[in-house]
């Protein structure tokens, strides 16, 4: 029977990558919201379309910060996994 091989560095590297991806997505979301706010303020004044666009922008704003929370959860889970593996495989070292 073949042993399972887990490379700790892959998990720590993926956690680091999620930090970078999360930061970039937050940056893109901020730019997107700025564009949508400008469109809402300048493009539509009144009516159902204007109301719908404002509502959409309000919901999109709720996404700000969520990506960072997801990234933090992932980083914690990845580190816990590596830590538990280290404890479980101490007999190998």
N, C-alpha and C positions, 0 to 999 in steps of 0.2 A: 504494500500500500504506500502510495506516495504522500509525503507530507505537504501541507499547504504552506506556500511561501508568501509572506506579506512583507512588503518593503515599506518601512515606516516613513521614509523620506517622501514617498509618493503622496501619502496622506497629508503630511505637513506642507508639501509644495502645493497641493490642491487647495488647502486652506489659505495659503498666501495668495494664490491665484484668484480666489473668490473675493479677497479684499480689493484687488485691483479691478476686477470686473464690476464689483458692486459700486466702487467709486466712479467708474466710467459711466455706468448706467444712471447713477444719481445725477451726474453732470449732464447727461443727455436728457434726462427727465426735466431738470431745471430749465434747460434751453427750450425744450418742447413747451413747457408751461409758459415761458415768457412769450413765445410765438403765439400760443393759443390765447393768452391774455390780451396781446396786442390785437389779434383778430377779433376777439370779443369786444374790445373797447372801440376799435376803429371801424370794424367791418359791419357789425350789426348793432343797432341801437335798441330797437323794441321788437316785440312780437314773439311768436313761438320759437322761431329759430334762434333768436338772441337768448331767450330763456333756456333753451335746450343746450346751447353752447356754454352758457355760464354754469349750468348744472354739470355738464361733462367736465369742465375745467375744475370745478369743486371736487368732483370724485377723483379726478386724476391727481389733484394735490394730496389726497389721502395716501397716495403711494410713496410720497417723500418720506424717507426715513425707514420705510419697511424693508427695502433692500439691505440696508445696513443691519437691521435686526436679523434678517435671514442669514446674512453672512456671518454674524457673530454666533448664531446658533450652530451653523455648520462648522465653524472653526472650533467651537467648544466640543462638539460631537467628535470631530476628527481627532482632536487631542486626547479626549477620553478613550477613544478606540485604541490609539497608539499606547497610551498609558496602561490600559488593561491588557493589551498584548504583551507589553514588557513584563508585567507582573506574572502573566500566565506562562510565559516562556523563559522564566529565569533559570530553569533547569538546563537550558541550552548553553548558558554562558558560564 
